[in-house]
Amino acid sequence: MSVHINKYQFGTESVGYNVSDCTPNVEVGSFFHSEGGLIRLYDEFRVGSQFFVNLEIKPRTMSGVLLAVFGQTDYLLLYLDDGKLTFVVDNGAGPINVTFNPSSKYYFCDGDWHSVEAKKINNVVLLNIDSQSVEPGIGIGGVSSTDTKDPLYIGGVPNELRQSKGLVENFVGCLRILVMNSRRHSLSQARVEGQVTLNTCSTL
């Protein structure tokens, strides 16, 4: 089953900045370049009944996939779309989603780090942005497990998968994962596809 998400076409309203690879002003994080890149964190990942991720982002565009994993029908997605941040999970009984809709369209593109906490507990999805809680999304009771088996992608997905699922573009900017499922995750040994600079983000 395809995931139908409206694609945001970047135009004059897109927020972007020139990137200098030689700037001495750097900080910890992984940088996803505008040419397109992603991290394959696991080759096979099962979400199951519970999932939690705490990450920080400093986007340079309005839209982008932050985290994604799929199964035959089930999936989990965390993505920006035109300045809004959405967390959506499908346990096989239809999507359960929650969206953070900031007061300013450019909330995430202000040059600061933003904290994102996304949690899935059985048929409930929760989202907390910069200590601001969003109304939970609640799915059908009794359907609790998200049966995924594909790779867990960070910062985007391969082009063919993005097109087949109708997803937004890959993420551009800085990202760091603090905790996932009670484990601290370092991306330094992760598998990189495309243009991603691990462990270094320019502060401009």
N, CA and C atoms as an extended XYZ file, in Angstrom:
612
Properties=species:S:1:pos:R:3:atomname:S:1:resname:S:1:resid:I:1 pbc="F F F"
N         0.845       -1.194        0.000 N   MET     1
C         0.000        0.000        0.000 CA  MET     1
C         0.878        1.241        0.000 C   MET     1
N         0.625        2.127       -0.877 N   SER     2
C         1.434        3.329       -0.989 CA  SER     2
C         1.059        4.334        0.083 C   SER     2
N         2.019        5.104        0.494 N   VAL     3
C         1.796        6.198        1.422 CA  VAL     3
C         1.593        7.448        0.607 C   VAL     3
N         0.467        8.089        0.787 N   HIS     4
C         0.168        9.262       -0.030 CA  HIS     4
C         0.425       10.518        0.795 C   HIS     4
N         1.503       11.181        0.496 N   ILE     5
C         1.867       12.413        1.164 CA  ILE     5
C         2.098       13.451        0.085 C   ILE     5
N         1.471       14.587        0.232 N   ASN     6
C         1.626       15.617       -0.786 CA  ASN     6
C         3.062       16.110       -0.810 C   ASN     6
N         3.653       16.125       -1.974 N   LYS     7
C         5.004       16.621       -2.140 CA  LYS     7
C         5.010       18.140       -2.133 C   LYS     7
N         5.979       18.722       -1.465 N   TYR     8
C         6.124       20.164       -1.488 CA  TYR     8
C         7.148       20.519       -2.551 C   TYR     8
N         6.740       21.251       -3.533 N   GLN     9
C         7.641       21.651       -4.602 CA  GLN     9
C         8.391       22.905       -4.172 C   GLN     9
N         9.697       22.797       -4.089 N   PHE    10
C        10.486       23.942       -3.670 CA  PHE    10
C        10.437       25.033       -4.722 C   PHE    10
N        10.191       26.232       -4.268 N   GLY    11
C        10.111       27.363       -5.183 CA  GLY    11
C        10.694       28.596       -4.531 C   GLY    11
N        10.113       29.739       -4.816 N   THR    12
C        10.664       30.973       -4.287 CA  THR    12
C        10.503       31.070       -2.783 C   THR    12
N         9.598       30.271       -2.193 N   GLU    13
C         9.385       30.352       -0.763 CA  GLU    13
C        10.316       29.439        0.027 C   GLU    13
N        11.093       28.629       -0.667 N   SER    14
C        12.020       27.740        0.021 CA  SER    14
C        13.077       28.550        0.750 C   SER    14
N        13.471       28.050        1.913 N   VAL    15
C        14.508       28.711        2.685 CA  VAL    15
C        15.781       27.911        2.549 C   VAL    15
N        16.829       28.501        2.061 N   GLY    16
C        18.095       27.796        1.904 CA  GLY    16
C        19.252       28.744        2.126 C   GLY    16
N        20.413       28.178        2.379 N   TYR    17
C        21.590       28.987        2.635 CA  TYR    17
C        22.759       28.379        1.870 C   TYR    17
N        23.724       29.206        1.532 N   ASN    18
C        24.940       28.695        0.915 CA  ASN    18
C        25.732       27.910        1.949 C   ASN    18
N        26.338       26.832        1.519 N   VAL    19
C        27.074       25.970        2.427 CA  VAL    19
C        28.559       26.119        2.165 C   VAL    19
N        29.323       26.382        3.196 N   SER    20
C        30.773       26.480        3.068 CA  SER    20
C        31.398       25.292        3.782 C   SER    20
N        32.046       24.416        3.021 N   ASP    21
C        32.648       23.224        3.596 CA  ASP    21
C        33.933       23.540        4.358 C   ASP    21
N        34.509       24.716        4.161 N   CYS    22
C        35.801       25.029        4.756 CA  CYS    22
C        35.691       25.964        5.952 C   CYS    22
N        34.491       26.268        6.397 N   THR    23
C        34.347       27.168        7.527 CA  THR    23
C        34.899       26.523        8.792 C   THR    23
N        35.622       27.296        9.631 N   PRO    24
C        36.130       26.745       10.881 CA  PRO    24
C        35.027       26.632       11.941 C   PRO    24
N        33.877       27.228       11.687 N   ASN    25
C        32.788       27.227       12.653 CA  ASN    25
C        31.934       25.981       12.470 C   ASN    25
N        32.265       24.934       13.216 N   VAL    26
C        31.550       23.682       13.090 CA  VAL    26
C        31.079       23.204       14.454 C   VAL    26
N        30.094       22.291       14.444 N   GLU    27
C        29.576       21.704       15.674 CA  GLU    27
C        29.193       20.256       15.405 C   GLU    27
N        28.916       19.538       16.464 N   VAL    28
C        28.613       18.118       16.353 CA  VAL    28
C        27.273       17.910       15.672 C   VAL    28
N        27.224       16.976       14.756 N   GLY    29
C        26.009       16.644       14.027 CA  GLY    29
C        26.390       16.121       12.653 C   GLY    29
N        25.435       15.576       11.949 N   SER    30
C        25.670       15.112       10.579 CA  SER    30
C        24.972       16.055        9.615 C   SER    30
N        25.685       16.435        8.554 N   PHE    31
C        25.137       17.398        7.607 CA  PHE    31
C        24.692       16.694        6.326 C   PHE    31
N        23.445       16.924        5.954 N   PHE    32
C        22.852       16.355        4.748 CA  PHE    32
C        22.831       17.441        3.682 C   PHE    32
N        23.573       17.212        2.603 N   HIS    33
C        23.771       18.226        1.581 CA  HIS    33
C        22.568       18.313        0.636 C   HIS    33
N        22.484       19.434       -0.055 N   SER    34
C        21.367       19.679       -0.970 CA  SER    34
C        21.409       18.775       -2.201 C   SER    34
N        22.586       18.184       -2.497 N   GLU    35
C        22.687       17.261       -3.625 CA  GLU    35
C        21.944       15.953       -3.352 C   GLU    35
N        21.590       15.717       -2.104 N   GLY    36
C        20.848       14.516       -1.754 CA  GLY    36
C        21.708       13.481       -1.065 C   GLY    36
N        21.277       13.035        0.078 N   GLY    37
C        22.011       12.013        0.810 CA  GLY    37
C        21.147       11.440        1.912 C   GLY    37
N        21.542       10.280        2.419 N   LEU    38
C        20.794        9.623        3.493 CA  LEU    38
C        21.716        8.704        4.258 C   LEU    38
N        21.259        8.285        5.417 N   ILE    39
C        21.971        7.324        6.242 CA  ILE    39
C        21.099        6.090        6.402 C   ILE    39
N        21.685        4.926        6.139 N   ARG    40
C        21.003        3.660        6.374 CA  ARG    40
C        21.502        3.154        7.728 C   ARG    40
N        20.692        3.339        8.760 N   LEU    41
C        21.137        3.030       10.117 CA  LEU    41
C        21.082        1.533       10.404 C   LEU    41
N        20.034        0.867        9.922 N   TYR    42
C        19.902       -0.584       10.042 CA  TYR    42
C        19.423       -1.150        8.708 C   TYR    42
N        19.908       -2.323        8.357 N   ASP    43
C        19.451       -2.953        7.123 CA  ASP    43
C        18.058       -3.543        7.269 C   ASP    43
N        17.730       -4.009        8.460 N   GLU    44
C        16.386       -4.509        8.770 CA  GLU    44
C        15.998       -3.986       10.138 C   GLU    44
N        14.836       -3.356       10.212 N   PHE    45
C        14.420       -2.758       11.480 CA  PHE    45
C        12.938       -3.023       11.712 C   PHE    45
N        12.618       -3.570       12.880 N   ARG    46
C        11.232       -3.817       13.255 CA  ARG    46
C        10.826       -2.833       14.345 C   ARG    46
N         9.797       -2.051       14.062 N   VAL    47
C         9.317       -1.064       15.026 CA  VAL    47
C         8.636       -1.759       16.199 C   VAL    47
N         7.730       -2.699       15.908 N   GLY    48
C         7.031       -3.413       16.967 CA  GLY    48
C         5.968       -2.568       17.653 C   GLY    48
N         5.750       -2.843       18.921 N   SER    49
C         4.673       -2.168       19.662 CA  SER    49
C         5.082       -0.806       20.198 C   SER    49
N         6.380       -0.627       20.454 N   GLN    50
C         6.825        0.634       21.033 CA  GLN    50
C         8.078        1.135       20.324 C   GLN    50
N         8.134        2.446       20.168 N   PHE    51
C         9.285        3.077       19.516 CA  PHE    51
C         9.428        4.486       20.069 C   PHE    51
N        10.688        4.895       20.290 N   PHE    52
C        10.942        6.249       20.782 CA  PHE    52
C        12.216        6.788       20.139 C   PHE    52
N        12.174        8.033       19.711 N   VAL    53
C        13.375        8.685       19.191 CA  VAL    53
C        13.409       10.130       19.666 C   VAL    53
N        14.583       10.550       20.058 N   ASN    54
C        14.827       11.935       20.449 CA  ASN    54
C        15.981       12.433       19.591 C   ASN    54
N        15.703       13.402       18.728 N   LEU    55
C        16.739       13.939       17.854 CA  LEU    55
C        16.673       15.457       17.830 C   LEU    55
N        17.714       16.049       17.281 N   GLU    56
C        17.765       17.497       17.111 CA  GLU    56
C        18.044       17.808       15.653 C   GLU    56
N        17.375       18.836       15.146 N   ILE    57
C        17.526       19.194       13.737 CA  ILE    57
C        17.770       20.697       13.580 C   ILE    57
N        18.519       21.017       12.558 N   LYS    58
C        18.712       22.409       12.148 CA  LYS    58
C        18.538       22.444       10.626 C   LYS    58
N        17.283       22.490       10.152 N   PRO    59
C        17.009       22.396        8.712 CA  PRO    59
C        17.451       23.637        7.946 C   PRO    59
N        17.697       23.434        6.646 N   ARG    60
C        17.976       24.549        5.743 CA  ARG    60
C        16.972       24.591        4.590 C   ARG    60
N        15.997       23.720        4.632 N   THR    61
C        14.881       23.762        3.688 CA  THR    61
C        13.600       23.475        4.462 C   THR    61
N        12.480       23.727        3.843 N   MET    62
C        11.184       23.636        4.507 CA  MET    62
C        10.650       22.216        4.621 C   MET    62
N        11.143       21.306        3.785 N   SER    63
C        10.606       19.951        3.732 CA  SER    63
C        11.740       18.941        3.704 C   SER    63
N        11.482       17.758        4.245 N   GLY    64
C        12.489       16.710        4.184 CA  GLY    64
C        12.140       15.536        5.073 C   GLY    64
N        12.514       14.345        4.637 N   VAL    65
C        12.314       13.128        5.421 CA  VAL    65
C        13.387       13.055        6.496 C   VAL    65
N        12.971       12.923        7.752 N   LEU    66
C        13.907       12.811        8.862 CA  LEU    66
C        14.205       11.356        9.203 C   LEU    66
N        13.165       10.524        9.184 N   LEU    67
C        13.312        9.121        9.564 CA  LEU    67
C        12.215        8.320        8.883 C   LEU    67
N        12.552        7.136        8.381 N   ALA    68
C        11.554        6.333        7.677 CA  ALA    68
C        11.918        4.862        7.728 C   ALA    68
N        10.889        4.013        7.909 N   VAL    69
C        11.060        2.571        7.802 CA  VAL    69
C         9.734        1.976        7.322 C   VAL    69
N         9.824        0.994        6.433 N   PHE    70
C         8.628        0.412        5.833 CA  PHE    70
C         8.617       -1.102        5.997 C   PHE    70
N         7.421       -1.664        5.933 N   GLY    71
C         7.219       -3.098        5.818 CA  GLY    71
C         6.351       -3.339        4.594 C   GLY    71
N         5.709       -4.489        4.549 N   GLN    72
C         4.849       -4.782        3.403 CA  GLN    72
C         3.668       -3.824        3.341 C   GLN    72
N         3.056       -3.553        4.493 N   THR    73
C         1.960       -2.578        4.570 CA  THR    73
C         2.205       -1.551        5.673 C   THR    73
N         2.865       -1.969        6.730 N   ASP    74
C         3.091       -1.091        7.877 CA  ASP    74
C         4.269       -0.148        7.607 C   ASP    74
N         4.303        0.978        8.322 N   TYR    75
C         5.415        1.913        8.167 CA  TYR    75
C         5.457        2.901        9.311 C   TYR    75
N         6.574        3.602        9.427 N   LEU    76
C         6.749        4.701       10.375 CA  LEU    76
C         7.525        5.796        9.669 C   LEU    76
N         7.028        7.035        9.787 N   LEU    77
C         7.627        8.173        9.092 CA  LEU    77
C         7.676        9.396        9.998 C   LEU    77
N         8.783       10.111        9.925 N   LEU    78
C         8.917       11.406       10.590 CA  LEU    78
C         9.460       12.362        9.536 C   LEU    78
N         8.718       13.422        9.238 N   TYR    79
C         9.130       14.280        8.118 CA  TYR    79
C         8.625       15.712        8.277 C   TYR    79
N         9.350       16.629        7.646 N   LEU    80
C         8.934       18.023        7.495 CA  LEU    80
C         8.250       18.195        6.150 C   LEU    80
N         7.190       19.002        6.139 N   ASP    81
C         6.517       19.301        4.881 CA  ASP    81
C         5.998       20.731        4.936 C   ASP    81
N         6.640       21.608        4.174 N   ASP    82
C         6.252       23.022        4.101 CA  ASP    82
C         6.229       23.669        5.489 C   ASP    82
N         7.225       23.352        6.301 N   GLY    83
C         7.359       23.976        7.611 CA  GLY    83
C         6.647       23.269        8.741 C   GLY    83
N         5.844       22.262        8.435 N   LYS    84
C         5.148       21.481        9.469 CA  LYS    84
C         5.897       20.164        9.684 C   LYS    84
N         5.848       19.653       10.903 N   LEU    85
C         6.523       18.397       11.196 CA  LEU    85
C         5.491       17.341       11.561 C   LEU    85
N         5.514       16.206       10.864 N   THR    86
C         4.513       15.155       11.048 CA  THR    86
C         5.181       13.836       11.426 C   THR    86
N         4.556       13.142       12.366 N   PHE    87
C         4.932       11.798       12.754 CA  PHE    87
C         3.740       10.896       12.448 C   PHE    87
N         3.955        9.891       11.606 N   VAL    88
C         2.849        9.024       11.193 CA  VAL    88
C         3.283        7.566       11.269 C   VAL    88
N         2.383        6.732       11.791 N   VAL    89
C         2.625        5.297       11.938 CA  VAL    89
C         1.413        4.550       11.412 C   VAL    89
N         1.662        3.448       10.710 N   ASP    90
C         0.569        2.581       10.268 CA  ASP    90
C         0.852        1.168       10.782 C   ASP    90
N        -0.038        0.681       11.656 N   ASN    91
C         0.081       -0.669       12.196 CA  ASN    91
C        -0.607       -1.712       11.317 C   ASN    91
N        -1.103       -1.260       10.169 N   GLY    92
C        -1.828       -2.145        9.276 CA  GLY    92
C        -3.315       -1.878        9.238 C   GLY    92
N        -3.769       -0.947       10.081 N   ALA    93
C        -5.192       -0.604       10.144 CA  ALA    93
C        -5.434        0.846        9.738 C   ALA    93
N        -4.480        1.422        9.021 N   GLY    94
C        -4.610        2.811        8.592 CA  GLY    94
C        -3.648        3.715        9.342 C   GLY    94
N        -3.263        4.842        8.735 N   PRO    95
C        -2.278        5.739        9.346 CA  PRO    95
C        -2.784        6.421       10.606 C   PRO    95
N        -1.885        6.531       11.569 N   ILE    96
C        -2.107        7.299       12.805 CA  ILE    96
C        -1.087        8.418       12.766 C   ILE    96
N        -1.546        9.656       12.732 N   ASN    97
C        -0.571       10.733       12.594 CA  ASN    97
C        -0.818       11.873       13.557 C   ASN    97
N         0.248       12.610       13.795 N   VAL    98
C         0.197       13.817       14.613 CA  VAL    98
C         1.129       14.830       13.965 C   VAL    98
N         0.697       16.092       13.912 N   THR    99
C         1.455       17.131       13.208 CA  THR    99
C         1.671       18.347       14.092 C   THR    99
N         2.895       18.824       14.120 N   PHE   100
C         3.230       20.092       14.771 CA  PHE   100
C         3.155       21.188       13.722 C   PHE   100
N         2.200       22.105       13.916 N   ASN   101
C         1.970       23.199       12.974 CA  ASN   101
C         2.378       24.503       13.653 C   ASN   101
N         3.605       24.957       13.464 N   PRO   102
C         4.088       26.139       14.194 CA  PRO   102
C         3.381       27.417       13.758 C   PRO   102
N         3.471       28.417       14.616 N   SER   103
C         2.837       29.702       14.315 CA  SER   103
C         3.489       30.379       13.123 C   SER   103
N         4.782       30.132       12.926 N   SER   104
C         5.504       30.675       11.777 CA  SER   104
C         5.898       29.546       10.843 C   SER   104
N         5.687       29.744        9.569 N   LYS   105
C         6.046       28.764        8.558 CA  LYS   105
C         7.550       28.471        8.573 C   LYS   105
N         8.334       29.453        9.012 N   TYR   106
C         9.793       29.331        8.987 CA  TYR   106
C        10.363       28.999       10.368 C   TYR   106
N         9.545       28.454       11.229 N   TYR   107
C         9.931       28.141       12.609 CA  TYR   107
C        11.212       27.298       12.664 C   TYR   107
N        11.280       26.253       11.854 N   PHE   108
C        12.412       25.343       11.906 CA  PHE   108
C        13.636       25.860       11.151 C   PHE   108
N        13.459       26.865       10.315 N   CYS   109
C        14.556       27.388        9.495 CA  CYS   109
C        15.103       28.695       10.053 C   CYS   109
N        15.241       28.757       11.380 N   ASP   110
C        15.718       29.985       12.016 CA  ASP   110
C        17.192       29.917       12.370 C   ASP   110
N        17.883       28.843       11.976 N   GLY   111
C        19.307       28.722       12.260 CA  GLY   111
C        19.630       28.141       13.616 C   GLY   111
N        18.615       27.771       14.394 N   ASP   112
C        18.822       27.170       15.711 CA  ASP   112
C        18.513       25.683       15.675 C   ASP   112
N        19.045       24.951       16.659 N   TRP   113
C        18.700       23.548       16.819 CA  TRP   113
C        17.298       23.428       17.401 C   TRP   113
N        16.550       22.431       16.939 N   HIS   114
C        15.210       22.163       17.455 CA  HIS   114
C        15.116       20.711       17.898 C   HIS   114
N        14.562       20.531       19.080 N   SER   115
C        14.426       19.196       19.655 CA  SER   115
C        13.136       18.538       19.179 C   SER   115
N        13.252       17.270       18.765 N   VAL   116
C        12.092       16.503       18.302 CA  VAL   116
C        12.045       15.184       19.072 C   VAL   116
N        10.942       14.951       19.772 N   GLU   117
C        10.725       13.681       20.447 CA  GLU   117
C         9.474       13.040       19.858 C   GLU   117
N         9.632       11.852       19.303 N   ALA   118
C         8.506       11.131       18.710 CA  ALA   118
C         8.404        9.770       19.387 C   ALA   118
N         7.182        9.415       19.802 N   LYS   119
C         6.987        8.164       20.534 CA  LYS   119
C         5.749        7.448       19.998 C   LYS   119
N         5.895        6.146       19.829 N   LYS   120
C         4.795        5.295       19.422 CA  LYS   120
C         4.600        4.225       20.490 C   LYS   120
N         3.407        4.200       21.102 N   ILE   121
C         3.074        3.213       22.124 CA  ILE   121
C         1.807        2.497       21.674 C   ILE   121
N         1.958        1.278       21.195 N   ASN   122
C         0.822        0.497       20.690 CA  ASN   122
C         0.115        1.254       19.572 C   ASN   122
N        -1.102        1.766       19.835 N   ASN   123
C        -1.862        2.466       18.796 CA  ASN   123
C        -1.924        3.973       19.031 C   ASN   123
N        -0.969        4.493       19.799 N   VAL   124
C        -0.925        5.927       20.109 CA  VAL   124
C         0.407        6.501       19.639 C   VAL   124
N         0.368        7.653       18.977 N   VAL   125
C         1.592        8.344       18.569 CA  VAL   125
C         1.644        9.713       19.230 C   VAL   125
N         2.827       10.059       19.722 N   LEU   126
C         3.038       11.286       20.484 CA  LEU   126
C         4.181       12.078       19.857 C   LEU   126
N         4.076       13.395       19.926 N   LEU   127
C         5.094       14.267       19.344 CA  LEU   127
C         5.305       15.460       20.260 C   LEU   127
N         6.588       15.752       20.527 N   ASN   128
C         6.958       16.886       21.366 CA  ASN   128
C         8.062       17.652       20.657 C   ASN   128
N         7.825       18.939       20.396 N   ILE   129
C         8.777       19.787       19.691 CA  ILE   129
C         9.210       20.923       20.603 C   ILE   129
N        10.495       20.990       20.902 N   ASP   130
C        11.015       22.065       21.753 CA  ASP   130
C        10.184       22.212       23.029 C   ASP   130
N         9.879       21.073       23.649 N   SER   131
C         9.087       21.007       24.893 CA  SER   131
C         7.634       21.419       24.704 C   SER   131
N         7.171       21.474       23.472 N   GLN   132
C         5.760       21.756       23.177 CA  GLN   132
C         5.085       20.453       22.744 C   GLN   132
N         4.120       20.012       23.532 N   SER   133
C         3.424       18.765       23.226 CA  SER   133
C         2.308       19.002       22.221 C   SER   133
N         2.110       18.018       21.351 N   VAL   134
C         1.056       18.064       20.343 CA  VAL   134
C        -0.018       17.054       20.735 C   VAL   134
N        -1.261       17.349       20.388 N   GLU   135
C        -2.365       16.434       20.679 CA  GLU   135
C        -2.059       15.045       20.116 C   GLU   135
N        -2.157       13.996       20.941 N   PRO   136
C        -1.792       12.650       20.475 CA  PRO   136
C        -2.665       12.176       19.317 C   PRO   136
N        -2.104       11.286       18.510 N   GLY   137
C        -2.874       10.592       17.487 CA  GLY   137
C        -3.206        9.203       17.994 C   GLY   137
N        -4.459        8.796       17.878 N   ILE   138
C        -4.913        7.515       18.427 CA  ILE   138
C        -5.538        6.684       17.316 C   ILE   138
N        -5.040        5.469       17.175 N   GLY   139
C        -5.539        4.574       16.143 CA  GLY   139
C        -6.511        3.551       16.697 C   GLY   139
N        -6.838        2.575       15.875 N   ILE   140
C        -7.787        1.534       16.249 CA  ILE   140
C        -7.192        0.660       17.344 C   ILE   140
N        -7.960        0.436       18.397 N   GLY   141
C        -7.501       -0.389       19.491 CA  GLY   141
C        -7.336       -1.846       19.083 C   GLY   141
N        -6.374       -2.526       19.724 N   GLY   142
C        -6.152       -3.930       19.443 CA  GLY   142
C        -5.179       -4.197       18.313 C   GLY   142
N        -4.794       -3.147       17.588 N   VAL   143
C        -3.793       -3.285       16.520 CA  VAL   143
C        -2.592       -2.464       16.959 C   VAL   143
N        -1.585       -3.122       17.525 N   SER   144
C        -0.543       -2.392       18.240 CA  SER   144
C         0.848       -2.492       17.642 C   SER   144
N         1.118       -3.484       16.813 N   SER   145
C         2.474       -3.713       16.332 CA  SER   145
C         2.677       -3.163       14.919 C   SER   145
N         3.765       -2.426       14.735 N   THR   146
C         4.141       -1.927       13.422 CA  THR   146
C         5.171       -2.889       12.841 C   THR   146
N         4.722       -3.739       11.933 N   ASP   147
C         5.549       -4.833       11.434 CA  ASP   147
C         6.357       -4.387       10.220 C   ASP   147
N         7.492       -3.771       10.510 N   THR   148
C         8.402       -3.337        9.462 CA  THR   148
C         9.583       -4.306        9.393 C   THR   148
N        10.238       -4.339        8.238 N   LYS   149
C        11.375       -5.244        8.053 CA  LYS   149
C        12.430       -4.656        7.128 C   LYS   149
N        12.173       -3.488        6.575 N   ASP   150
C        13.085       -2.853        5.638 CA  ASP   150
C        14.139       -2.028        6.393 C   ASP   150
N        15.068       -1.398        5.692 N   PRO   151
C        16.067       -0.559        6.366 CA  PRO   151
C        15.447        0.630        7.090 C   PRO   151
N        16.118        1.066        8.141 N   LEU   152
C        15.749        2.295        8.828 CA  LEU   152
C        16.607        3.411        8.251 C   LEU   152
N        15.953        4.371        7.597 N   TYR   153
C        16.645        5.462        6.934 CA  TYR   153
C        16.579        6.735        7.777 C   TYR   153
N        17.680        7.475        7.776 N   ILE   154
C        17.758        8.765        8.448 CA  ILE   154
C        18.073        9.826        7.405 C   ILE   154
N        17.314       10.908        7.400 N   GLY   155
C        17.598       12.037        6.518 CA  GLY   155
C        17.095       11.898        5.096 C   GLY   155
N        16.393       10.823        4.801 N   GLY   156
C        15.861       10.630        3.457 CA  GLY   156
C        15.739        9.159        3.130 C   GLY   156
N        15.265        8.879        1.937 N   VAL   157
C        15.146        7.509        1.445 CA  VAL   157
C        15.665        7.482        0.005 C   VAL   157
N        16.006        6.309       -0.534 N   PRO   158
C        16.436        6.232       -1.930 CA  PRO   158
C        15.376        6.799       -2.876 C   PRO   158
N        15.807        7.367       -3.984 N   ASN   159
C        14.907        8.062       -4.906 CA  ASN   159
C        13.740        7.201       -5.375 C   ASN   159
N        14.020        5.935       -5.712 N   GLU   160
C        12.944        5.085       -6.211 CA  GLU   160
C        11.880        4.837       -5.147 C   GLU   160
N        12.308        4.712       -3.893 N   LEU   161
C        11.362        4.525       -2.794 CA  LEU   161
C        10.596        5.802       -2.524 C   LEU   161
N        11.297        6.929       -2.565 N   ARG   162
C        10.633        8.219       -2.346 CA  ARG   162
C         9.553        8.464       -3.392 C   ARG   162
N         9.850        8.144       -4.632 N   GLN   163
C         8.881        8.370       -5.699 CA  GLN   163
C         7.703        7.405       -5.604 C   GLN   163
N         7.972        6.149       -5.282 N   SER   164
C         6.890        5.162       -5.212 CA  SER   164
C         5.948        5.427       -4.040 C   SER   164
N         6.474        6.010       -2.962 N   LYS   165
C         5.658        6.301       -1.789 CA  LYS   165
C         5.090        7.720       -1.807 C   LYS   165
N         5.521        8.537       -2.742 N   GLY   166
C         5.034        9.912       -2.810 CA  GLY   166
C         5.528       10.784       -1.685 C   GLY   166
N         6.777       10.565       -1.248 N   LEU   167
C         7.318       11.293       -0.108 CA  LEU   167
C         7.913       12.638       -0.520 C   LEU   167
N         8.127       13.491        0.476 N   VAL   168
C         8.811       14.764        0.248 CA  VAL   168
C        10.280       14.498       -0.043 C   VAL   168
N        11.006       15.559       -0.367 N   GLU   169
C        12.429       15.433       -0.684 CA  GLU   169
C        13.223       14.983        0.542 C   GLU   169
N        14.472       14.611        0.312 N   ASN   170
C        15.364       14.286        1.420 CA  ASN   170
C        15.682       15.541        2.232 C   ASN   170
N        16.023       15.331        3.476 N   PHE   171
C        16.340       16.407        4.410 CA  PHE   171
C        17.622       17.117        3.984 C   PHE   171
N        17.655       18.431        4.188 N   VAL   172
C        18.863       19.227        3.978 CA  VAL   172
C        19.119       20.017        5.253 C   VAL   172
N        20.314       19.858        5.806 N   GLY   173
C        20.651       20.558        7.033 CA  GLY   173
C        21.389       19.648        7.999 C   GLY   173
N        21.395       20.032        9.263 N   CYS   174
C        22.099       19.287       10.301 CA  CYS   174
C        21.119       18.467       11.126 C   CYS   174
N        21.574       17.286       11.524 N   LEU   175
C        20.730       16.377       12.309 CA  LEU   175
C        21.620       15.571       13.241 C   LEU   175
N        21.126       15.362       14.450 N   ARG   176
C        21.820       14.461       15.372 CA  ARG   176
C        20.792       13.700       16.195 C   ARG   176
N        21.028       12.407       16.332 N   ILE   177
C        20.146       11.553       17.123 CA  ILE   177
C        20.720       11.445       18.526 C   ILE   177
N        19.906       11.769       19.516 N   LEU   178
C        20.352       11.689       20.895 CA  LEU   178
C        20.084       10.303       21.469 C   LEU   178
N        18.836        9.868       21.365 N   VAL   179
C        18.437        8.575       21.921 CA  VAL   179
C        17.410        7.934       20.992 C   VAL   179
N        17.526        6.624       20.796 N   MET   180
C        16.505        5.865       20.092 CA  MET   180
C        16.269        4.569       20.852 C   MET   180
N        15.029        4.370       21.289 N   ASN   181
C        14.674        3.171       22.054 CA  ASN   181
C        15.630        2.931       23.220 C   ASN   181
N        15.822        4.015       24.000 N   SER   182
C        16.639        3.967       25.229 CA  SER   182
C        18.123        3.746       24.974 C   SER   182
N        18.557        3.851       23.726 N   ARG   183
C        19.973        3.693       23.384 CA  ARG   183
C        20.512        4.956       22.750 C   ARG   183
N        21.701        5.341       23.149 N   ARG   184
C        22.371        6.444       22.463 CA  ARG   184
C        22.924        5.917       21.146 C   ARG   184
N        22.707        6.659       20.078 N   HIS   185
C        23.129        6.212       18.755 CA  HIS   185
C        24.158        7.171       18.169 C   HIS   185
N        25.274        6.629       17.767 N   SER   186
C        26.258        7.397       17.017 CA  SER   186
C        26.103        7.059       15.534 C   SER   186
N        26.084        8.084       14.703 N   LEU   187
C        25.955        7.862       13.269 CA  LEU   187
C        27.313        7.715       12.590 C   LEU   187
N        28.395        7.749       13.381 N   SER   188
C        29.736        7.758       12.796 CA  SER   188
C        30.057        6.485       12.018 C   SER   188
N        29.440        5.359       12.414 N   GLN   189
C        29.696        4.099       11.730 CA  GLN   189
C        28.542        3.689       10.812 C   GLN   189
N        27.593        4.587       10.638 N   ALA   190
C        26.421        4.262        9.824 CA  ALA   190
C        26.785        4.245        8.339 C   ALA   190
N        25.946        3.604        7.558 N   ARG   191
C        26.160        3.498        6.117 CA  ARG   191
C        25.593        4.724        5.420 C   ARG   191
N        26.444        5.425        4.711 N   VAL   192
C        26.053        6.670        4.047 CA  VAL   192
C        25.819        6.416        2.569 C   VAL   192
N        24.734        6.990        2.050 N   GLU   193
C        24.453        6.948        0.620 CA  GLU   193
C        24.240        8.380        0.149 C   GLU   193
N        25.016        8.806       -0.829 N   GLY   194
C        24.901       10.174       -1.311 CA  GLY   194
C        25.772       11.131       -0.512 C   GLY   194
N        25.367       12.398       -0.486 N   GLN   195
C        26.169       13.457        0.092 CA  GLN   195
C        25.768       13.733        1.540 C   GLN   195
N        26.485       13.113        2.462 N   VAL   196
C        26.294       13.334        3.895 CA  VAL   196
C        27.658       13.469        4.543 C   VAL   196
N        27.845       14.489        5.369 N   THR   197
C        29.066       14.661        6.142 CA  THR   197
C        28.785       14.245        7.579 C   THR   197
N        29.400       13.174        8.034 N   LEU   198
C        29.150       12.668        9.375 CA  LEU   198
C        29.921       13.477       10.420 C   LEU   198
N        29.271       13.711       11.542 N   ASN   199
C        29.901       14.291       12.755 CA  ASN   199
C        30.298       15.747       12.655 C   ASN   199
N        30.016       16.419       11.547 N   THR   200
C        30.414       17.823       11.413 CA  THR   200
C        29.318       18.624       10.709 C   THR   200
N        28.899       19.705       11.366 N   CYS   201
C        27.941       20.636       10.763 CA  CYS   201
C        28.511       22.048       10.853 C   CYS   201
N        28.470       22.764        9.746 N   SER   202
C        28.944       24.149        9.773 CA  SER   202
C        27.884       25.027       10.404 C   SER   202
N        28.322       25.967       11.253 N   THR   203
C        27.383       26.850       11.921 CA  THR   203
C        27.077       28.099       11.106 C   THR   203
N        27.832       28.313       10.044 N   LEU   204
C        27.686       29.491        9.170 CA  LEU   204
C        27.962       30.758        9.945 C   LEU   204
